[in-house]
Amino acid sequence: MSIIKNLILVSFILLNMSLVNAEEIKKVLKNKDWETYVVNNQNGKVCFAQSVPILQAPKKDSREARLFVTFRPNEKISDEISITSGYEYNKKNSIMARSGKYKYKFDISQDNFAWIANNAKEKKMIKTMKRGSRIMVTGYNQKGSQTIDHYSLLGFTKAYNSAKKSCS
């Protein structure tokens, strides 16, 4: 499946999670600041770990931001990192994640979601997330204003392992 089709599928799943029947989405784990979910749909099982920011800047803007690591075994996709900051990204500016001395650029953005295109980079970021305590995601809205979402990594490893195991 092409990367564009994959992006559309992930966008569809994530944007429409609120429309999914309770029988189709199951919370598997809540550990500290992370949760694991399993969704069964016509394309098969999708498992993901997710978190919401513990701090957002600017503070005056309340946004529905999330950080995800997703597994879709029917499509042979694992360790897929995606984010949403709750607004449509500005294509002129880079979307970056930073934890300690490590930086990761999100290569692809579509509407209000962004992804890292290289699975090897995703695996490196996951290693960083397992070792770290916080990761910050910097994005830019359509007006060019910067936002920074701070995510706690407390509970990440358990949630990640649970999502991976649920889709293995």
JOJO-V199377 format. One record per residue. SS is DSSP state (helix for helix, strand for strand, loop for the rest). OMEGA is omega in whole degrees, -180 to 180 (NA if undefined). NEAR is the number of other ideal C-beta (glycine too) atoms within 10 Angstrom. Layout:
# JOJO-V199377
ss:SS omega:OMEGA near:NEAR
ss:SS omega:OMEGA near:NEAR
This chain:
# JOJO-V199377
ss:loop omega:-178 near:13
ss:loop omega:-179 near:7
ss:helix omega:179 near:11
ss:helix omega:178 near:10
ss:helix omega:177 near:10
ss:helix omega:180 near:16
ss:helix omega:180 near:19
ss:helix omega:180 near:13
ss:helix omega:180 near:17
ss:helix omega:178 near:22
ss:helix omega:-180 near:17
ss:helix omega:-178 near:12
ss:helix omega:-174 near:19
ss:helix omega:-178 near:20
ss:helix omega:-176 near:13
ss:loop omega:180 near:10
ss:helix omega:-179 near:15
ss:helix omega:-180 near:7
ss:helix omega:-177 near:7
ss:loop omega:177 near:14
ss:loop omega:-178 near:6
ss:loop omega:-180 near:6
ss:loop omega:-174 near:7
ss:loop omega:179 near:12
ss:strand omega:-176 near:16
ss:strand omega:173 near:13
ss:strand omega:-176 near:9
ss:strand omega:-173 near:16
ss:strand omega:168 near:18
ss:strand omega:180 near:13
ss:strand omega:-179 near:17
ss:loop omega:-174 near:13
ss:loop omega:-177 near:17
ss:strand omega:177 near:26
ss:strand omega:175 near:19
ss:strand omega:179 near:25
ss:strand omega:172 near:22
ss:strand omega:178 near:19
ss:strand omega:173 near:19
ss:strand omega:178 near:13
ss:strand omega:-177 near:15
ss:loop omega:179 near:4
ss:loop omega:-180 near:14
ss:strand omega:-176 near:12
ss:strand omega:174 near:14
ss:strand omega:180 near:26
ss:strand omega:179 near:23
ss:strand omega:171 near:27
ss:strand omega:-179 near:29
ss:strand omega:175 near:19
ss:strand omega:174 near:24
ss:loop omega:-179 near:16
ss:loop omega:174 near:23
ss:loop omega:179 near:12
ss:strand omega:177 near:12
ss:strand omega:175 near:18
ss:strand omega:0 near:14
ss:loop omega:-176 near:10
ss:loop omega:-175 near:7
ss:loop omega:-179 near:6
ss:loop omega:175 near:13
ss:loop omega:-176 near:8
ss:loop omega:177 near:18
ss:loop omega:-179 near:11
ss:loop omega:179 near:21
ss:strand omega:172 near:20
ss:strand omega:-174 near:23
ss:strand omega:163 near:20
ss:strand omega:-169 near:25
ss:strand omega:175 near:23
ss:strand omega:176 near:22
ss:strand omega:-173 near:22
ss:helix omega:-180 near:14
ss:helix omega:179 near:12
ss:helix omega:-179 near:16
ss:loop omega:179 near:7
ss:strand omega:177 near:17
ss:strand omega:177 near:18
ss:strand omega:-179 near:17
ss:strand omega:-180 near:19
ss:strand omega:175 near:21
ss:strand omega:179 near:22
ss:strand omega:166 near:22
ss:strand omega:178 near:23
ss:loop omega:177 near:27
ss:loop omega:176 near:17
ss:loop omega:177 near:19
ss:loop omega:-177 near:13
ss:strand omega:174 near:23
ss:loop omega:-176 near:17
ss:loop omega:-177 near:11
ss:loop omega:-176 near:8
ss:loop omega:179 near:15
ss:loop omega:173 near:16
ss:strand omega:-174 near:24
ss:strand omega:171 near:15
ss:strand omega:-179 near:24
ss:strand omega:174 near:16
ss:strand omega:-175 near:19
ss:loop omega:-179 near:11
ss:loop omega:-176 near:6
ss:strand omega:178 near:15
ss:strand omega:179 near:13
ss:strand omega:180 near:21
ss:strand omega:174 near:13
ss:strand omega:-171 near:23
ss:loop omega:-172 near:14
ss:strand omega:172 near:15
ss:strand omega:177 near:22
ss:strand omega:-177 near:15
ss:loop omega:-177 near:12
ss:loop omega:176 near:20
ss:strand omega:176 near:22
ss:strand omega:-177 near:24
ss:strand omega:170 near:23
ss:loop omega:-173 near:23
ss:loop omega:-173 near:12
ss:loop omega:-177 near:12
ss:helix omega:178 near:13
ss:helix omega:177 near:9
ss:helix omega:178 near:15
ss:helix omega:180 near:19
ss:helix omega:176 near:14
ss:helix omega:179 near:14
ss:helix omega:179 near:22
ss:helix omega:176 near:18
ss:helix omega:178 near:11
ss:helix omega:-179 near:19
ss:helix omega:179 near:26
ss:helix omega:-177 near:12
ss:helix omega:-172 near:13
ss:loop omega:177 near:18
ss:loop omega:-179 near:11
ss:strand omega:173 near:16
ss:strand omega:-179 near:23
ss:strand omega:178 near:15
ss:strand omega:180 near:23
ss:strand omega:178 near:18
ss:strand omega:-179 near:27
ss:strand omega:179 near:19
ss:strand omega:-177 near:18
ss:loop omega:178 near:11
ss:loop omega:-179 near:7
ss:loop omega:179 near:9
ss:loop omega:-179 near:13
ss:strand omega:171 near:12
ss:strand omega:176 near:21
ss:strand omega:177 near:16
ss:strand omega:179 near:25
ss:strand omega:179 near:14
ss:strand omega:171 near:26
ss:strand omega:176 near:18
ss:loop omega:176 near:22
ss:loop omega:-178 near:16
ss:loop omega:-177 near:18
ss:helix omega:-174 near:25
ss:helix omega:179 near:16
ss:helix omega:180 near:16
ss:helix omega:178 near:25
ss:helix omega:-179 near:22
ss:helix omega:179 near:15
ss:helix omega:179 near:21
ss:helix omega:-180 near:28
ss:helix omega:-180 near:17
ss:helix omega:-179 near:13
ss:helix omega:-179 near:20
ss:loop omega:179 near:19
ss:loop omega:NA near:9
